[in-house]
Amino acid sequence: DEERPAREPLLLKTQAATHTRCMVEVFEEFFEDAMLEKVNIAFTVAAALRCLFVLLRMPAHGGVRADIVEALKEERFVCEVVTLTRACGALNCNVAAKFLRVMGLALELAPTQTEEDVRRFIVYDVLRAYYVELAKMAQTADASPDPLVSRRGRILAAEITRLVGVICRTLPFCIVSEDRFLQAEFTERCMERLVPHAVVEVTSMMILTQPGEGSGLVYEEISAVARSLLTGLMDHCPELKYGILEVFGTAVANGRASAFTMTSLLEQSRQLTEGGEFERFLCTGGSNGLSAERKSVIAPTLEQPSGIERVLGCAQGLVFLAGKRVPVENRRHMTPFFSCIVTTKAFYILDLTASGHPENPRVVQQKDFLDMTRLIKGSTGQDLHIGWACRDRWTPNPVEEFMTIIFRRDDAASDILGKLQRLSIPPQGSMGQMVPVQKDKIMDEALAEFDKASEVGPEFMAYVDSKFDELRIFMFTSSELFVLDTDFSNWIPPFENDGVLELQDTNADPATITAGREAAVEVHQAEGAEDAEAAGPSASRITKQKAAMRVRTGMIHEGVTPGKVLTCPEGRGIPVATLNDMSFHAEQGRIHMNLIFTEGGYNNISVFLLSEQMKEEVRRRIASKEEDWENYDEPYVPRNDDDAK
């Protein structure tokens, strides 16, 4: 056979094409040259990236994904793929966006992985050179009068945000020193290099502007990713904090954003700081003490995982256990809430009002992930119900008990739910052995009773608090306002197979689930055990135990008519048109809202909003109903020095 000519280096072969296609344009003719029948390289590369995405997202076997991830973490291979995507043109077939999404999946740490190779920073730096170039292009494309180019620019900006978010989440796990101060300094310096101002501007764009039609982006999802990235940067890197606030301050001055946007970012950053403080407590000996106290109910003989315990997620909220509200130690504290923290080993509830916090935090609850039986997604976006296996003095078998959390941030519930579902797989288990996620059917039905006129449901709902710690739901319908009393002691979970959500409806990433459990989770043998069964039950046995508990819970509630979960003290909705005045002021770490009505004999409504985000949303809803309220802007007036803090 005739010997084939040697291939030219990829860089030299595509250099000319790179220079001709770096402009902000879209060229998607199938043939580059119809006479020579030369196919546009962007179609070939896009098809290959789609295949990689599927194999990373839903692999037929974990080994296939592991091989792909290993290749995508090689510096030379990444350089070659970057060169190839440059040759295609960034916007053609969304090649650059596809490549960034694939790299994000490959670089994401598994939930149980506590350390990353520090040499991975070389790959991050290679990608930095490319996504900084793309960030400038994305900004130009987004402002283009051509709708197609503008949509492609927006998609590219979203994928830059996702990838940089993955890198910044992973950096703290690149351990260079056991000294936490040196480690923090390394993380800060790396973030300063990897996140230049151009990336901050692109990420901010995801929050400040709504995506156009046809982009396929969901504003709530991508803005949550952007907020998480920016707040993480502000927490780990003070040098970048001023640049971020400058971008949003300019947007506020130009009328592109409200002051609430900056306030919510700072509030979210503060909550991340709580997670960092608890992680420092764990790394300085706290983890060993808590692990010694924690025993799994389902697998008490299974040893606790070893290694460094890292914080994966943190959010503030109110906590109910078995339908009863768990009180904080100090109700008059400026932050009268609990902190719900997900780590690589357990789930914790901390009392933020306890004396000695954060140096010596008070752990109200700590739960082993093996004891999680199911997750129930709430109706408002703020609430999450978690089933746990608990010991019962009346029966030898464990029973199912529910913990209800009302989060202050709207995006916190879905974020914590996704992390818990990923971590619920038993040791050596598979994706099919995750705990199920269900819809809260009883609350959906209770809310529907108060909004029978609407086919699409309430326009806005949020949990609010009363002066006497009575939880309520503040709800807007098409023309009325409801303030509903809640009673979780009358709440019951759905039956085992009712309202089960598919994986794509939750925040659990099947790729990281597979990688995490196959690479990082193993059965910890008890000392002197002769086989794995002696160290604890198998994954299939644990899964069956949880299913049996869910069935028993269903049998207990079968045929039982639950009491009123929601009641309306007024007996009916209040017309928004009768609203005469409203005021806000800070009190005990919350926002006191007072609504005054003048017609129909309605009483005034006085409640506490859980966050600044709710205040802004309520004002916006009322302004959309009544033209007189469009320019309403009452200043934030603290009542005393504690509130001013």
N, C-alpha and C positions, 0 to 999 in steps of 0.2 A: 504494500500500500504506500501511496505517496505520503511523505511526511508532512504534517500540518505546520504552517509557519508559527513561530513563537508569538504568543500574545503580548501586545504592548501593555505597559503598566496602566492600570485603570485611571490614575490621575492624569497622565499625559493624553490618554485617549479621549477624555471627557472635558479637558480644560477649555477647549474652544467653546463647547456647548455651554459650559458653566457661565462664561462671560456673556453669551448671547441670551441667556434665559434668566438672568438675575433681575430683570425689570419686573415691575408690578403689572403683570398681564396674565391672561389665561389662554393657553393654546392647547386645544384638545382635539385636533384633527387626528384621526386614527393613523393615517399615513403621514409621516414627515415629508416623504417624497413618493408621490403616487407612481411615478415612472419607474423608480427603482424598487417599489414595493417595500420601502423601509418603514417599519412600524414605529410609532411614537414611543420612546422608551418609558415615558411616564405611565403608560397603561401596563407595561410588563412589571415595573417596580411596584405600582399600586396593587396589582394582583398578588405579588409575592408578600407584600406587607399585610394584606388581608389574611392570607393563609397563616402568617406568623401570629397575627392577632387571635385568630380562632384557636390555634394550638396553645397559645399562652392562656387564653381565657377559659376554654373548656377542653382540656387535653384528654385524649382517649386513654392515655396512660401517663402517670406522673413522671416516668423516666424521659418521655419525649419533651415535656416542658423543661425538665432539669437540663437537658442538653442544649435547648434553645437559650435558656437563661445564661448558661455558662458561656456560650458563644457571644451573646450580646453584652457580656461584661468584659470581653477581651478588648483592650485598647485598640489594637491594630484593626480588628474586625469593625469596630465602631467607626474608626477613621475612614475605612473603605466605604461603608454604607452611607456615611455623611457625604462623601465625595459623589457617590452615585445619586443620592437624592438632590444634591446641588445641580447635577447635570440634567435632572428632569424638569427643573423649574418648581419653585416652592408651592405655587398655587395650582399647578396642573394636576388634576385628579386628586387634589389634597394630599399629595405625596408627603410633603414635609409634616403636615399634621398627623398623618398615619404613622410616620416614623416616630414622632415624638410620643404618640400614644403607646406604641409597642415598647419603646424604651422605658416609659413609665411603668408598664406592667412588669418588665424584666427587672427593674431596679427596686421595686417595692419590697420592703422587708416583710417576711411572714410575721404574723401576730406574736408567735412565741420565740422569734429570733431576737436575741439580746445583744448581738454584736455583728458588725460588718467589717470586712477587710479594709484597712485604712488605705490600701492602694486603689480602692475604688474611686478615690478622689481624682485620679488621673482621667478616668472615664468622664466624671462630672465636668472636668475642665475642658475636655475635648467637646463635649456637648455644649458647654457654655459659649465657646466661640461661635457655634452654629446658631444657638437660639437667641443670642444677642443680635446677630445679623438678621434673623427672622423677625425679632421684635420690632425693629425699625421698619421692616417691610410690612408687617401686620398693621402698624399704625397708619402707614401711607395707604394701604389697601382699604382699610376700614373707612377712610375718608373719601374714597373714590366715588365719583358719581355713577359709575357702572355698578348696578345692583349685584351682579355675579361676583365681581372682584371684591366688593364690599363684604359680601357674605363669606367669601373664602378667607378674607383677612380676619374676620371675626372668629371663624373656626380655628384659624392658625393661632390667634391670640389665646383662645381658650385652651388649646393643647400645650402652649408654652406655659401657661399657668399651672396646668395639671402636672407637667414634668418637673418644673421647678419646685412645686409643692412636695412631690415625692422625694426629690433630692434633699430638700431642707428637713424633711421628716427623718431621713436616713442619716444625715450628717452626725447628729448627736450619738449615734450608735457606732461610729468609726472611732474606736477607743485608741488613744495614743498614750494615755497616762492614767494611773489609778488616782492621781491627785485631781480632785474635782475642779479645782481652780484652773489648773493647766488645761484640763479637758474643755472647760467652758471657754477659755481663751482661744483654743484651737478651733472650736466650733464657730466662735464669733468671727475669727479672721477668715475662715473658709466661706462663711455666708457673705461677708463683705465682698469677696472676690466673685462668688458665683451669682450674686444678685445685684447687678449694676442698676443704675437709675432707669435705663430703658425698659428693663423687665418690670420694675415697680410701676412704671406708667402703664404698661400693657395690662398688668394684673389689676390695677385700679380701674381700668376701662371696663373690666368685667363686672364691677360693682356700680360704676357711675352711669352706665348706659345699658338699655335693654337690647337684647339681640334682635336683629331684624327677622322678618318672616322668611321661612325657607332655610334658615341656618341650621335647623335641627337641634339648637341649643335650648336648654331649659334654664331660664334666668336664675331661679331659686337654687338649682344645683350648682351651676358654675360660679355664681356669686358666693355661695357657701365655701367652695374650694378656694376662691380668691381671698375671702375673709380669713380662712384658716391659715393660708400662707402668710398673709400680711401680719396677722397677730402673732404668729410664730416668729417672724422676723423681728418684730418689735420686742418680743420677750427675750430672744437670744442675742440680739444685736442692737444695742442702743444707738450705734452710729447710723444705722439705717432708719431708725424710728423717726428722726427729724425729717428725713427725705420723704418718708411715707406721709407724715402729717402735713408736709408742705404741699404735696400733690392734692390731698383732700381739702386743705385750707384754701388753695387756689380755686378748686372746684366750687367750694361754698361761696367764695367771693364773687365768682362769675355766675352764680345762680344755677350751676349744674348739679348741685347736691345740697342737702340740708345739713345743719349742724349735727343732727341726729346720727348721720352716717359716721362722723368722727367719734361721737360719744359711744356708739355701739362697738366700734373697733377697739376703743380703749377699754371698754367693759369686758369684751371677749379676751383681750390681752391680759387683763387682770386675772381672769379665771384660769388662763393657761399658766400664769405665775404660780397659782395655788398647786397645780399639778407638779411644777418643777420643785416647789418647796417640799411636797410630800415625797418626791423621788429622792431628794437629798436626805430626808429622814430615813428612807428605806436603805439607801446606800451606806449610811453611817451606823448600821446595826439594827435599825428598826425592822427590816424585813425578816431577820432570823427570829425575833421575838414574836412577830405576828404569825409566821409560818408554824411556830411551835404550838400556838393556840388554835390554829385552824385545822379541823379534821373534816374530811368529806363524809357526808351522811351515807351516800350510796357506796362509796369505796373507802371505808375508814382505814384499811390496811395499806392503801396505796401511799407511798412516800411523796412528799411535796417536791416539785421540780427544783433543781439546784440552779445556781447561776445568778447573775445580777437581775434584779427586778426593776423593770422599766415601766413608766407611765405611758399608756397609749391614748387615753382620752380623759377629759375632765370637764364637768359641767355642774352648775349650781341648780338647786331645786328644793322642793318640799317632798317629804317622804311619808308614805302611809304603809303600815304593815298590818296585814290581815284586816284591812278596812279602817284601821284606827291611825290617826295622825301621830307621828313621832315628834314630840316637842323638842325644840332646841333648848340649850342650857340657859341662854340669856336672850329673852324676847326683845329687849331694848338695844341689842347690839346693832351696829350700823350695817351689818350683813347677816340678818337673821335667817340663814338658809343652811342647808347641808351641801357638802361637795361630794358628788358621785364620781368616783375615780375607777377607771379600768386599767389594770396593769397586765404585765405578761403572765402573772400567776394567779390573780384573784380580783374580786370586785369589792370595793370599799365604800362605805358611807362615813364621811367625817363631819363632825359638828364644828362649823366655822366660828361659833360663838363661845366655844369652850375656852376656859382660861389655859394659858400655855401654848395656844395655837399660834404659829405653825411649828415651833421648835419641838413641842411635845403634843402632837395632835390626838384628839379623842376619837377613836374609831368606834362608831356606834354599831356598825354591822360590817362583817367581812364574810364573803361567800366564795366557796370553791366553784370553779366553772363546771366541774363534774356534776354538781347538784342542781344545775339549771335544768328545768323541765320543759319550758316553753317561753316564748316571748309574744306579747300581745300589743300590737300597734294601736295607740289611742286614736280617738276621733278628732282631736283638736290640733295635733302636731306637737303639742307640748307634753302629752302624757304617754307613759310607757308602763306596762304591767309585766313583771318578771315572775315566773313561777319557779319556786325553789323547793327542793326536797328537804323536809324537816322531820325531826323525831317527834313522835306523839306518845305521851305516857299511857294512852288508853289502848294503843294497838302496837304490835311488834313491828309492823311494816312502816316505812316512812310515808308521810303524807305530803300533799302539795299545798304550799302556802304562797300567797301572792304579795309581792312588794310593788306598790304603785309610786311612781316618781313623776312629779309635775315640774318640768324644767322651766327655767327662766327664759332661755333662748329657744326660738322656734326650731332651729336646725339641730339642736342638741339631741333631741329624742331619736331622730333617724341615725345620727352619727353613733351614739352609744349602742343603739340596737344592732347596727351593722357590725360593730366590734364584738359585741357579746355573741352574736350568732357565729362569727368566725371562730371564736374561742370555745364554743360549746362542743366541738367534736371530741369524743373520748380519745385517750391515747391509742395510737395505732388504728384509729377509726378512719372512716371515709366521709366524703361530702354528704352522702345519703344519711349519715348518722348525726347531722346537725339537729339542734332542737327546732321544731316548727315555729313559724311566725304566723300569727292569726290576727284577724281584724276584731276590733272590740264591738261585737254585734249589739250587746245590750245597751251600750251608750249611744250607738247609732240610732237604735230604735227610740230611745228616750228623747234624743234631740229632734228626731223627726216629728214627734208629737207636738212640738212647739213651732214647727215651720211647715205645716201641712199645705200652705198655699204655694210653696215653691217646689219646683221639680228638680232643681239643681242643689238644693240644700242651703244652709245659712251662708251669708256672704262673708262673715267674719266671726270667729270664736276665740276666746282666750280665757284662761283661768285667772281669777282675781281673788284677793284675800279680804277678809273683813277685819275690823278692829279686834274682834274676839277670836281670831284664827279660824274662822268659818270659811271654807273654800267654796267659791262660787264660779259659775260660768257666765261671762259677759258675752252676749250674742247679738249680732245684727242680722236681721232678715231684710227683705226688700223694702219694708217700710216701718218696721217696729224694732224695738230694743228690748231684750230680755235680760234679767239678772236672775239666774237659776241657782238655788241651793243644791249642793251635791252631798250625797251620803254613800260613801264607798263601802259601808258595812252592808248595804243592800246589793252591791255589785257582785255578779257571778261571772266566771269565765265562760267562753263558748265551749261547746262539746268538742271532742278531740279532732274531728275532721271538718268542723265548720269554719268557713272563712279563712282557710289556709292560703297564705300568700306564696307566690312563686319566688324563686331566688332573685329574678330581675326586679321585683317590687320592693326589695330590701337593699340595704347598703353593703351586704356581704359580697365580697369579691371571690368567686370560686377559684381563681388562679392562686391567690395568696393562701386560700384555705388549703388547697392541695399541696402547695409547696411547704407551707408551715408544718402540716401534720406529717408529711413524709420525711422532711428533712430535719425537723427540730423536736418532734414529740416522740418520746419513747416510754415504754413501761419501766418505771423505777422499781427494781427488784427489792423486796424487803430483805433485810439481813438474814442470811441463813435459809432463804427460800429455795426450794428445789426446782420449782417451775414457775412460770408466769402467773398461773392461777393463784398461787400462794401469795403473790404480791398484790393481788387485787383482781376484780372481775374483768372479763374481756370487754371490748368495745361493744360487741353485739349484746352481751348480757346487760350492760349498763343502759343501752338504748331500749331494751325490752322493759327494764325496770321503770324507766321514765314513762314509756307508753302505758304501762299498767297503772301508774299513778294518775295519769291523765284520764284514763277510763274510770278509775274509782271516783275521781272528782266529778266526772259527768254523771255517774250513778247516784252520787249524793244529791246533786242538784236536779236530777231528772224529775219532772212533774212538779217541781217547786216553782211557785209564782213569786218572782223576786219583788221586794218592796220598791218603793219609789227611789230610783237613783237620783232623779232630778225633780225638783219641785219649784214652782213659781210663787213666791210670796204675794205678788200682786194679783195673781190669778189670771193675768193676761199680759200681752205685750204692751209696751208704752210707745205711742207714736213718736217718731223722731221729731216731727213738726212741733211738738209741744215743748221741746227743749228751749229754755230761755237763757241759761248761763252755765258755764263749766269752768272749773279752776283746777290747777295742779300745784302741789308743793311736796317737797321732800319731807319724809317723816320715818324714822326708824329704818333707814336703809331702803325704803320702798317709796313709791310715788303715790301720794294720796290724791285721788280724783273725786271731785264733788260735782254732781250734775243736778241742776235745779230746773224743775218743770213748773209751768204757770197755768196750764189748762187741764181740765178733766180731773182735778183733785189728786193728781199723782204725787207721791212722796219724793223727796230728794233721794238721790242715790249717792252713797259715800262708800267707796271701796279703795283698796290698795292694789295698784298695778305692780306686777312682778319685775318689770324692766322698762327702760326708756323706749325700747322698741315697741312695746304695747301702747305707750302713750302716743307715740307718733302715728301708729296705725289707727287708734281711736279717733284722733284729731282728723286724720285724712278721711276716714269713713264719714264722720259727721259733716265735714266740709263738702263731700261729694253729694250729701243729701240736701243740705241747706246752703244756698248761695251766701247768706249772711255770715256764714262761718268761714268762708274761703280765706279771708285775710286774718283770721284769728291767730294770734301768737303771744300767749301769755308767758312772761319770763319765769324762770325757775327760781322761786323764792324760798330759801331754807328758813326753818322756824327757829333753829338754835345752832350752836356751834357744832354739835355732833352731826346734825343733818348737813351742815356746810361742808364737813369733811368728806 
